[in-house]
Amino acid sequence: MISLQRFWRHLITTRGSVRRHFPAASLQRIERAIKTCEERHAGEVRFAIEPALHPVQLRRNLGSRDRAIEVFSQLRVWDTEHNNGVLIYLLLADRAVELVADRGVAGGRVAEGEWEAVGALMQKYFREGAFEDGVVAGIDAVADLLARYPPGAPRLANELPDAPAIL
């Protein structure tokens, strides 16, 4: 059963909320951070922001992790030649951060606790109201992980868009 508080948060969090927290200049900075990040390793990073879940999803009690896995598929982050995609997903209404890594990256290379530490770092910034800085710090932390635990693949052309996806 969904709490009334969570339902209300999702009802009032809109695309306008995304624009307030991530104006055009912020989205451009995030895109540049992804480009820079991908120069350091063979992985592909995608950042997606979803303002809120649909009431039907809330009624199903869909959590941010399950939704991130759906978005990983929708954005085709899994569709890289060497299965080396990483999705950084932000559900703004819940201020929940989820990282989903494809099997070429996650397959025993990076411990779950290290992914969770990236999410915790981002949430620390979010609590301070520094959304743009939090996302850039998260992207840098993912770059550090992928540089330390490189996907077992050569660096190829950019396979995924670097621009943030607003769902």
Phi, psi and omega in degrees: 000131180280142177283151178298324180297314180294317179302313181297316179303318181288329179292322184266351179271117187237181174300330175298325176296321178297314181297325178292317181279333183226075177295172185307318180297323178294316179297323177293319178296320179295317178300316178297321179297321178293316178302313180296316179303315186287347175286344185266352186200179182264005180278167177240125183248137177229135177246131180229138177243130173240123182300310185199166176272155176288148180307326178295320178294321178295319180298325176285356182061039178294127178268168182296325180295311179297321179293321178299322178294321176298316181294322176307317178286313182303318181275001177059036178296333178287348190266049174252153186303323183250020179051048186243029181271148175228127175256130169254113186246131177240118172263099191300318183301324179264352188052040181261134178246132176229139174245129179236122181245140178289167187296334177290342179253312187281336187306063177084357182282313184245127180292146180305322180298330179288322174296317180297325178295324177296314178299319180295321177299314180297317181295328176300314177297317182299320179299332179272000180083008183262071186294311180301312180298324179295318179293316180297319177298320177296317178297317178298320179293321176296319178300318178299316180297314183289334175287325179283323181239071188297142173301146182285060184206153175285159177287123179250184174300159179296115185265339182237149178299145178270340181293139176301143176263126175254116186271000000 
